[in-house]
Amino acid sequence: MTGSATLAGTGALAKLAGRRDRIMLPVWVYVLTALVASTAYSFKKLYPTAAGREQFAASAGRNPALLSLYGPLSGDSIGSLTAWRYGALAAAGAGLMSIFIVVRHTRADEETGRLELVDSAAVGRHAALAAAAAVSCAANAVLVVLIPAGLIALGLPAAGSAALAAAIACCGLVLTAVAAVTAQLAETARLARGIAIGVLGAAYLLRAAGDSASSTGPRWLTWLSPVGWAELIRSFGQIRWWTLALPLVTTVVLGVTAGVLAARRDYAAGAFAQRPGPAQAAAPLRSPLALAWRLQRGILIAWVSGALVYGAVVGAAAKGIGGLLGSSEIRKIMLRLGGQAAVTDAYLAAIMSFGGLIAAGYAVSAVLRLRAEETAGRADPVLATGAGRISWGLSQLAIATGGTIAILAGMGLGTGLGFALRSGGRGGDVARLVGAGLAQVPAALVLAGIAAALLGLAPRASVAGSWAALGAAVLMLLLGAPLRLSHWVLDISPFTHVPKLPGGTVGAPPLAWLTVIAAALAAAGLAGLRRRDIG
């Protein structure tokens, strides 16, 4: 088959993919663009003077935890601070967007059988892969246009704005090619996404290790990371345009590799074949709860590990946070957000609130696994056995609850250890921060309860409604204090009623009421699940 024949139908498939992603892609592009532009706007308002920015940059450059989280500063201008704060994170976000796009339109379509129907028409062997890569590249190209437009409108230099956007988009291109390769290696979309996201996580850790290393340490590790390349361009300093060659060459090499693998493998096959299981399940798997744990354990371990590492980093950054914030407006916002008079306790309390939202994200995804099993047809074989709907639903709710507790305990432990090691604290710091993390559990479970209620009572709206509820809680936490929203608006979020720990007063009634509400929502969802049709 000639090269043109293998790409036959690529344009039509790209249009179809764009139509299917007509909501997801604009959301991704908007969030990434708004993230960078709003950061620049915030720095302009919070640090309007050169002296204030110089003090901030000097303090941030001496904090190893902040260096590992955001990277080094290449200057103290508004543009340099913006690139430092969200350059690497936005690059990772572009990579994550690209992974979801490519895997969805290649391995996921192949796994569900949609690609087989498409291939029965006049479509070339590489058309689906090329179409997915084209859509991903187009999304990253839009970032190259919109991010500089927003930054230039705020008064930042055009060259630096273009360099930052190009660096972010190039990281997305590399992960586009990575996802194209993993889609050929794995037999399932879930495994393909997992491997690609693992590569992205490893790249971020390499960058963190290199950036936080001492002058005699392995700073060269940053040069091995696609995320690190986004900061090595030094967008608003002495711009090194040649660093863009690194991601572009890597994209081409991996893209060619993906094409070769796609041409040589069989349809629905992968290099990492799934092992056939035994004819009969082992005794520990002969219950809905055991099955739910088997399905969720890998994801849960990753969530807990990530929460532990993230907690350690942000906990270590707590030392000297007062000097970093100075007397700026952001200090006042942090104090309102954390609800404390002491800035260190306010910072740690705010981190625990963010941890609650992170755990709520896991809880919602764990509950919605029921919907995924249902729509994929995998719930029918389970329910055809002696397992009832209530026990099937309760199994996932139990894993969601236990996982939420484990994630928040892990984050509290990591934060406590990081803070204690950097500040010379004692074991009491670890204990009180673990307690602060666990105090977020009832609020996170309310979000899981909303997902369960929607799943049982309005299954078609369960996915959109659950994530919308979590998004509303995120917005209230992030914007409530800066915008001074009315208390009746903030009270909608369950996280408003959680005590601000460490340092605040523990009130048992709010935690008890949140627990009761979460249980009532879960019970309503199970009742609806028992009555409605499956599928």
N, C-alpha and C positions, 0 to 999 in steps of 0.2 A: 504494500500500500504506500502510495506516494505521500510526501509530507503534507501537501494541500488536502489530500483525501482524509488523512487522519484528523484534520481540523475542521472538516465539513460540519456545518451547523453550529459553529462556535458562537457566531453573532446572535442567532436566535436563542440559544441557551443562556447567553449573557443577559439578554433582555428579559428572559423569563426569571432568571435569578434576581435581577434588579427589581422586578415586580414583586417577587416573593419577599424581598427584603426592603420594601418601600417604607416600612415603618422603622425597622430595626436600624438600618443604615443612617437615616437622618438623626436618630436619637444618639447613636454613637458619635457621629461627626459633631453634633451640637454640643454634647457633653465635653468632648475633648477640646473643642475650640473655646467654649465658655470657661473651662477650667483654666486654660492658659491666660485668656484675656482678663478674666475676673481677678486672677492672681496679680497681674500687672496693675490693674486698677486699685487693688487693695494696697499694694506696696506704695503706690503714688499717694494714697490718702494717709497711710500709717506712718510713712517715713518721707515727708516732703522735703526735708533738708539733707544736704550731702553729709553733714556731720552725723545725723542720726543713722543714715545708711552705713556710713563707715564704722560706727560703733557696733551696729548689728552684724555686719560682715565679719568684723574682728572677733566678736563673741562666737558666732556660728563656726568660724574656721578653726576654733580651738576645741570644739566639742566632737570627740570621736563618734559618738552615737549619731549626731546629726550628719556627720560626714558619711557614715555608712548608709544612712537613710536617704539622703538627698545628693551627696557628692560634694566636691569642693567648689568654692566660689571663684570665679575668674574676674571679679571686679565688684564694685559696690554701686553700680548704676541700677536703675529700675529694671532694665533688661537683664542684667546679670543676675539680680535677685530672682527674677521671674524664671529664668532658665535653670537656676539652682533649685528652686522650690518645686517646680513641676516639669522640668525638662525630661528627666529620666522616667518619672511616673507617667507622663503623657506618652512617652515612647513605648513603655510597657503596655499602656492602654491601647495604643494603635496596634501593637502586636497581638493583644488579646482579641481585638476586633477582627483582625485578619484571620486568626485561627478559627474563630467561629464561622466566618464566611466560607472559607475554603472547605472545611470539614463538612459543613452542612450541605454544600452543593456537590460533594464528591462521595465520600465514604458513607455519609448518612443516607443519601439518596440511593446508593448502591445497596445498603443494608436493608432498606425498606422495600426494595424492588422497583422504585420509581425509575431508576436509571436504566433498568432492563427494558422497560417500555419505551423509553426515549431512544435507546440504542437500536431498537427494532426498526426505527425510521432511518432516514438518510443522514446519519450522524457518525462522525469519525471517532476513532478510538480515543483520541486525546481531546475531543471537543469539550466534554464536561469539565475536565481538569483545567483546560485553557480558559473556559468561560468563568469558572470560579476564581481563578487567578486574576482574570481581567477585571472582574467586579471588585475584588479586594484592592487591586492596584488603583482603580478609579476612586474608591473611597479614600485611599491615602493621598491621591492627587488632589482631591477636594480639600483635604487638610492643608496642603501646601498653599492653597489659594486663600482659605478663610482665616487661618491663624495669623498670617502676616497682615491681612486686612484689618483684623481686630486690633493687633498690636500697633500698627501704624496709625490707626485712628486715635489711639491713646497717646500718641506722640513719641513712640519708640523708633529707633533708627530702622530704616527699611532693610538694610543689608543684614543686620542682626536678626530681625524678625524673619526674614526669608531663610536664613541659615538655621534658626531654631526649628521652623516648620519643616524644612527639608530633612533635618536630622530625625525628627519625630516620625515623619513619613517613611524614611528609609528603614527605620527599625520595623515598621509595619510590613515593608516589602520583604525583609529577611524572614519574618515569621510567616508571611504568606508562603514562601518557598519551603520553610520548615514544615508547615501544615500539609503542603502538597506531598512531601515525602512521607510523613507519618500516615497520611491517608492511604498510601500504597502499602505501607508496612503492616498496619493493623487490620484486623478483620471486622472490627466494630468501630462505629463513630465515637463511642465513649472512650475507647482505648486510644484512638487517634488523637482526640482532643487532649486526653490526659498526658500522652507523651509530649505533644507540642507545648502544652502549658508547663510541663516539667522542664522542658528546654528553656522556656522563657524564665521560669523561676531560677534555674541554674545561672542563666545569664545575669539576672538581677543580683544574685548572691556573689557572683564573680566581681561585678561592679562594686558592690558594697565592700567586699574584702579588699579590693585594690584601693578604693578611695579612703578607707579608714586605716590603711597601713602606714607605718611610720616612714620616715625618709629612707631608712635602710631596709624596709619591708618589701613585700611583693606587689608594688604598685603597678607592675606590668600586667596584673590580672585584669585590670580595667580594659586593656587593649584586646582582650579575648572575648569581650562581651558586646553583643549588638546594642544592648541598652547603654553600655559605657561609651560606645561610639557617639551616641547622641549628645553627650556632654563634652567629649574630647574635641568637638568642633569649635568649642569656645565661642558661642554664638555672638555675644556682645562684647567680646574682647578682640584679640588678634585672631580673626576668623581663619580657621584652617580648613578651607574648602576641600582640600585633597582627601580629608578623612571620609568624605562621602563615597570614595571609591571602595572602601572596605565593605560596606553593606551592599553596594551594587554588585560587586564581583561575587560576593557570597550568595546573593540572590540568584544570579545567573547559574552558578555552579549547582546549587541545590535544585533550581528549577529544571535544569537538564537531567539531573539525577532522578527527579520525580517522573519526568517524561520517559526515561529508560525503564524505570520500574513499572510504570503503567503499561508499557508495551509488552513486557515480558511475563507479567503475572496473569493468572486466570481471573475471570470475572468472579467477584465476591470472595476472592482469596487474598491472603496477605502473607508477608514473610513471617509474621508472628502469629502463627495459627493457634486457635484455641484448642486446648486439650479436651478430648471427650471425657465426660464424667462417668462415674460408675452407673450401672443400670439402676441401682437402688440407692437412695440417699442414706447417708450415715445417720445413726440415731440422733446426734445433736442437731441435725437439719430437719427433723420431722415435725416441725412446728412453724407457724407463721413468724413468730418472734426470731427463731433461729435463722430463718430464711432472710428476714429483714436485716439482721445483723450481718449476715454473709454478704448481702448486697451493698450495705452501707459502710462496712468497716474500713475499706481502703480510703474512701472519701473522708470519713471521720478522722482517721489517723492523720491525714494530710491537713485537715482543718485545725486539729489540736496542735500539731507541730508548728504550723504557721502562726497560730495565736501565741504560742510559747516564745517563738523567735521574735515576733513583732513586739510582744510585751517586753522582752529583754532590751530591745533597742530603744523603745520609747521610755522605758523606765530608766535606762542609763542617761537619757537626755534630760531627765528631770534635774540633775545636778547643775546648778548655775542657770536654770531657766529664768530666774528673776533678772539676772544681769542681761540675758539675751533679749528679753522683752523690754527692759528699761522702763520708761514712763510713757510708752506709746499707747495709742488707743487699743491696740491688740491686747495689751495687759489688762485693760478694763474689761474687754470682751471675755478674756479667759477667766477673769474673776467672776463675772456674771454666769458664764457657762459652767464653771466648776462649783459655784455657790459657796466659795470659801473666802476668808480674809487673807490667808497665807497663799502666796502665788504658787508655791510648790504643791500644796495640797489641792489647790484649784486645778492645776495642770494634771495631776494624777487622777482627780475626780473626772475631769473631762475625758481623759484617756479611757477610763472605765466606762463612761457613757458611750464612747465610740465602740468599745469592745462589746457592749450590749447590742449595738446595731449589727456588728459583724456576726455575733452569735445568732441574732434573729434571722439574718440572711441564711445561715445554715439551717435553722429550724424550719423556715419556710420551704427551702429546697427539699428538705427531708420529707416533709408532709406531702409536698407536691409530687414526690416519687410515686405515691399511690395513683395519681392521675396519669403519670407517664406509663406505669404498668397497665393501667386500664385501657388507655388509648392504643397501646402497642399490642393489646390482646394477650398479654402475659398474665393478667389477673384471672382470666377464665380457667386455665388449667389448675391454678391454686384453689379457686373457689369450687371447682368440680370435685375436690377431695373432701375430707371431713372438716376442713377449715371453714368457718363461717365468716361473714362479712365483718362482724364486730371484732373478732379476733384478728382478722387480717388488717383492719384499720388500726386497731390498738397496737399492733406490733410496730408499725411505722411511727405512731405517735410516741411510743415508749422509747424508740431509738432516737427520735427527734429531741425528746426531753432529756434523756441521758447525755446525748451529744452536746446539747446546749450547756448543760452543767459542766461537762468536761472541758469544753472550749473556754468558758469563762473562768473556770478554775485554772486552766493552763495559762491563760493570759494574765490572770492575777499573780500566778506564781512567777511567770517570766518577768513581769513588771517589778515585782518585789525583789527578785534576785538582781535584776539590772540596777535598780535604784540602790539596793543595799551595797552592792559591790563598788559602785561608783562613788557613793557618798560615805562609805565606811559605816553603814548602818548595822543594825542587829537583826536577829531573826524575827523580832516583833514587827519590823517593816514588811517582811514577807507575809506574815500571818494576816496583818490588817489589809494588805492589798489583795490577797486571796479572798478575804471576806468581802472587800469592795467589789470584786468581780462577781462573786456569787449573788450579791444583792441585785444584780441586773437580770438574774434568771427569770423572775416572775414577769417582768416587762417583755423580755424576749419571747416568753411562752404565750403571751397575749397575741403577738403577731402570728405565732404558730397556730393558735386557736382560731384566729380569723381565717387562715388558710384551710384549716380543717372544716370550719363551718361552711365556707364557700364550696369546698370539695363535695360536701354532702348535700347542700341545698341548692347550689347554683354551679354545677361542675363546669359548664362552658366558660364561666367567668372566673373560675378559680385561679388560673395562672395570672391573668392580667390584674384581677382584683387583689390578690395576695401581694404581688410585687408593688402595686400602687400603694397599698397600705404601708409597706415598708418604706417606700420612697417618701411618703408624706411624713413618716416619723423622722427620716434622715433630714428632710428640709427643715422641720421644726427644731431639731437639735442644732443644725448648723446656722440657721437664719434667725431663730427665735431670739437669742441674746443680742446679736448685732442690730436687728431691726426693732427690738423692744416690742415684740408682739404682745397682744393682750393675753392675760392669764387664761381666759376662757378658750382661746385658740390653742395655747400650749397644752392645756389640760386634756386635749383630745389624744395626745400622744401618751402611751403608757410610761414612757421613760421620764416624763415630767414628774411622776409621782414616786420615783425611786429616790431614796436618800442619797445625797451627794457625799460619797465616801471615796477616799478617807477624809477624816476631819469633821464630817457632818454628824448630825444626830440620827440615830437609827430609829425609825418608827415602824413598829410591827403592823399596825392596821393597814397602811397603804400596800405593803407587801402581801398581806393576807387577802385583801380585796382583789389585787391583781391576779393572785393565784386562783381565787374563786372564779373570776371572769374568764381566765384561760380555760379552766376546767369546764365551765358552762358552755363556752364556744365549742370546745372539743366534743362534748356530749351532744350538742345540737348537730354537729357534723356527722357523728357516728349514727345518730338517729336517722338523718337524711340518707346516709349511705345505705342503711339497712332497707329503706323503703324504695329508693329509686332504681331505675334500670342501670345495669352495668354496661359501659361502653357508649 
